[in-house]
Amino acid sequence: MSRHTSPRPPLRLPLLLAHAGKSLWRGLLPIALLNSLPSLPTLLALTVNGEVSQTPTLADLVALPIAVILLVFAQGATIAGTHRLLQGADFDLLASARQTWLRLPTLLGTAFLSGILVLLGLAALVVPGLMAIALLYLALPACMIERTDMVESLERSGQLTQGYRWSVLGLFILTLLPTIGLGAITGDLASAPATVIQVLGQEAGMVLFGTLSAVTAAAAFERLREIQGIPEAARPLPEWASGKT
């Protein structure tokens, strides 16, 4: 007698994007503020330099690691706040920032490991790199929402995306398209002497992509956890980081 297994329920990207868009609208101001933070070091370096330098200056070298740390911080806080929105609560900017500050070393390590694996995949062949993006897409949400360590976050992402990696890759590409479109527009507007416009366009694109990727990743994490029937394995936060008084 053959065994019948029920088909996997679809991820339903339009519905997932609709939920993510609703959450983004509800928390638009704090989400926009958070994802603007990584651009500040670059803009300050541009102000110090007085022009767009073709070779990295000291200000550029100082700005780069600060921007990376702020990017990971913004992603973590946006994921934490979006998780609250998806649970029916408000986006608590202070509580999200506190939670992210508590998790920042682990969050940075998780982002670093994910980035290295993606780069290795892209260097080997394009397709393995794309699959690595899908495999590790939920590593940061796992780190923030379930407070797993670096390796556990990667494993959790692989567990949740199993069977849905092409859909997850499609979700990643969809969040990337608006950034590509914005880059094309600012590139067309910019002429050779006006490279500041290109820098501003690149930063605006990063803000847009950071916002969309964090919100959709949080929504995808919730949806895939529901589909896979895997309960939350969250570890309790200290009271000072939970936003409770």
For each residue, the residues with C-beta under 8 A, 3 or more apart:
1:
2:
3:
4:
5:
6:
7:
8: 163 164 227
9: 227
10: 167
11: 16 164 167 168 171 220 223 224 227
12: 15 16
13: 16 17 167 170 171 174
14: 17 18
15: 12 18 19
16: 11 12 13 19 20 171 216 219 220 223
17: 13 14 20 21 171 174 216 219
18: 14 15 21 22
19: 15 16 22 23 86 219 223
20: 16 17 23 24 82 212 215 216 218 219
21: 17 18 24 25
22: 18 19 25 26
23: 19 20 26 27 82 85 86 215 218 219
24: 20 21 27 28 31 82 211 212 215
25: 21 22 28
26: 22 23 85 90 91
27: 23 24 30 31 81 82 85 90 91
28: 24 25 31 32
29: 32 33
30: 27 33 34 81 91 93 96
31: 24 27 28 34 35 78 81 82 91 211 214 215
32: 28 29 35 36 207 211
33: 29 30 36 37 93
34: 30 31 37 73 74 77 78 81 93 96
35: 31 32 38 74 78 207 210 211 214
36: 32 33 39 40 207
37: 33 34 40 70 73 74
38: 35 41 42 67 68 70 71 74 206 207 210
39: 36 42 43 67 203 206 207
40: 36 37 43 44 67 70
41: 38 44 45 62 63 64 66 67 70
42: 38 39 45 46 63 67 199 203
43: 39 40 46 47 203
44: 40 41 47 48 59 63
45: 41 42 48 49 57 59 60 62 63
46: 42 43 49 51 52 196 199
47: 43 44 50
48: 44 45 57 59
49: 45 46 52 53 57 59 60
50: 47
51: 46 196
52: 46 49 195 196 198 199
53: 49 56 57 60
54:
55:
56: 53 60 61
57: 45 48 49 53 60 61
58: 61 62
59: 44 45 48 49 62 63
60: 45 49 53 56 57 63 64
61: 56 57 58 64
62: 41 45 58 59 65 66
63: 41 42 44 45 59 60 66 67
64: 41 60 61 67 68
65: 62 68 69
66: 41 62 63 69 70
67: 38 39 40 41 42 63 64 70 71
68: 38 64 65 71 72
69: 65 66 72 73 104 108
70: 37 38 40 41 66 67 73 74
71: 38 67 68 74 75 206 210
72: 68 69 75 76 104 107 108 111
73: 34 37 69 70 76 77 100 101 104 107
74: 34 35 37 38 70 71 77 78 210 214
75: 71 72 78 79 107 111 140 210 213 214
76: 72 73 79 80 99 100 103 104 107 140 143 144
77: 34 73 74 80 81 93 96 97 99 100
78: 31 34 35 74 75 81 82 96 210 211 214 215 218
79: 75 76 82 83 140 141 144 145 214 217 218 221
80: 76 77 83 84 95 96 99 100 144 145
81: 27 30 31 34 77 78 84 85 91 92 93 96
82: 20 23 24 27 31 78 79 85 86 91 214 215 218 219
83: 79 80 86 87 141 144 145 218 221 222
84: 80 81 87 89 90 91 92 95 96
85: 23 26 27 81 82 88 89 90 91
86: 19 23 82 83 218 219 222
87: 83 84
88: 85
89: 84 85 92
90: 26 27 84 85
91: 26 27 30 31 81 82 84 85 96
92: 81 84 89 95 96 243
93: 30 33 34 77 81 96 97
94: 97 98 243
95: 80 84 92 98 99 241 242 243
96: 30 34 77 78 80 81 84 91 92 93 99 100
97: 77 93 94 100 101
98: 94 95 101 102 240 241 242 243
99: 76 77 80 95 96 102 103 144 237 241 242 243
100: 73 76 77 80 96 97 103 104 107 144
101: 73 97 98 104 241
102: 98 99 237 238 241
103: 76 99 100 106 107 143 144 147
104: 69 72 73 76 100 101 107 108
105: 108 109
106: 103 109 110 143 149 150 153
107: 72 73 75 76 100 103 104 110 111 140 143 144
108: 69 72 104 105 111 112
109: 105 106 112 113 150
110: 106 107 113 114 139 140 143 150 153 154
111: 72 75 107 108 114 115 139 140
112: 108 109 115 116
113: 109 110 116 117 139 150 151 154
114: 110 111 117 118 136 139 140 154
115: 111 112 118 119
116: 112 113 119 120
117: 113 114 120 121 132 136 154
118: 114 115 121 122 129 132 133 136
119: 115 116 122 123 129
120: 116 117 123 124 129 132
121: 117 118 124 125 128 129 130 131 132 133
122: 118 119 126 128 129 130 132
123: 119 120 129
124: 120 121 128 129
125: 121 128 129
126: 122 129 130
127: 130 131
128: 121 122 124 125 131 132
129: 118 119 120 121 122 123 124 125 126 132 133
130: 121 122 126 127 133 134 169
131: 121 127 128 134 135 165 169
132: 117 118 120 121 122 128 129 135 136
133: 118 121 129 130 136 137 169 172
134: 130 131 137 161 165 166 168 169 172
135: 131 132 157 158 161 165
136: 114 117 118 132 133 139 154 157 158
137: 133 134 157 161 168 171 172 217 220
138: 141 142 156 157 160 161 168 217 220 221 224
139: 110 111 113 114 136 142 143 153 154 156 157
140: 75 76 79 107 110 111 114 143 144 153 214 217
141: 79 83 138 144 145 157 217 218 220 221
142: 138 139 145 146 148 152 153 156 157 160 221
143: 76 103 106 107 110 139 140 146 147 148 149 150 153
144: 76 79 80 83 99 100 103 107 140 141 147
145: 79 80 83 141 142 218 221 232 234
146: 142 143 156 232 233 234 235
147: 103 143 144 234 235 237
148: 142 143 152 153 156 233
149: 106 143 152 153
150: 106 109 110 113 143 153 154
151: 113 154 155
152: 142 148 149 155 156
153: 106 110 139 140 142 143 148 149 150 156 157
154: 110 113 114 117 136 139 150 151 157 158
155: 151 152 158 159
156: 138 139 142 146 148 152 153 159 160
157: 135 136 137 138 139 141 142 153 154 160 161
158: 135 136 154 155 161 162
159: 155 156 162 228 230
160: 138 142 156 157 221 224 225 228 230
161: 134 135 137 138 157 158 164 165 168 224
162: 158 159 165 228
163: 8
164: 8 11 161 167 168 224 227
165: 131 134 135 161 162 168 169
166: 134 169 170
167: 10 11 13 164 170 171
168: 11 134 137 138 161 164 165 171 172 220
169: 130 131 133 134 165 166 172 173
170: 13 166 167 173 174
171: 11 13 16 17 137 167 168 174 175 216 220
172: 133 134 137 168 169 175 176 213
173: 169 170 176 177
174: 13 17 170 171 177 216
175: 171 172 178 179 209 212 213 216
176: 172 173 179 180 209
177: 173 174 180 181
178: 175 181 182 208 209 212
179: 175 176 182 183 205 206 208 209 212
180: 176 177 183 184
181: 177 178 184 185
182: 178 179 185 186 201 204 205 208
183: 179 180 186 187 201 202 205
184: 180 181 187 188
185: 181 182 188 189 201
186: 182 183 189 190 197 198 200 201 202 204 205
187: 183 184 190 198 201
188: 184 185
189: 185 186 197 201
190: 186 187 194 195 197 198 201
191: 194
192: 195
193:
194: 190 191 197 198
195: 52 190 192 198 199
196: 46 51 52 199 200
197: 186 189 190 194 200 201
198: 52 186 187 190 194 195 201 202
199: 42 46 52 195 196 202 203
200: 186 196 197 203 204
201: 182 183 185 186 187 189 190 197 198 204 205
202: 183 186 198 199 205 206
203: 39 42 43 199 200 206 207
204: 182 186 200 201 207 208
205: 179 182 183 186 201 202 208 209
206: 38 39 71 179 202 203 209 210
207: 32 35 36 38 39 203 204 210 211
208: 178 179 182 204 205 211 212
209: 175 176 178 179 205 206 212 213
210: 35 38 71 74 75 78 206 207 213 214
211: 24 31 32 35 78 207 208 214 215
212: 20 24 175 178 179 208 209 215 216
213: 75 172 175 209 210 216 217
214: 31 35 74 75 78 79 82 140 210 211 217 218
215: 20 23 24 31 78 82 211 212 218 219
216: 16 17 20 171 174 175 212 213 219 220
217: 79 137 138 140 141 213 214 220 221
218: 20 23 78 79 82 83 86 141 145 214 215 221 222
219: 16 17 19 20 23 82 86 215 216 222 223
220: 11 16 137 138 141 168 171 216 217 223 224
221: 79 83 138 141 142 145 160 217 218 224 225
222: 83 86 218 219 225 226
223: 11 16 19 219 220 226 227
224: 11 138 160 161 164 220 221 227 228
225: 160 221 222 228 230 231 232
226: 222 223 229
227: 8 9 11 164 223 224
228: 159 160 162 224 225
229: 226
230: 159 160 225
231: 225
232: 145 146 225
233: 146 148
234: 145 146 147
235: 146 147
236:
237: 99 102 147 241 242
238: 102 241 242
239: 242 244
240: 98
241: 95 98 99 101 102 237 238
242: 95 98 99 237 238 239
243: 92 94 95 98 99
244: 239
245:
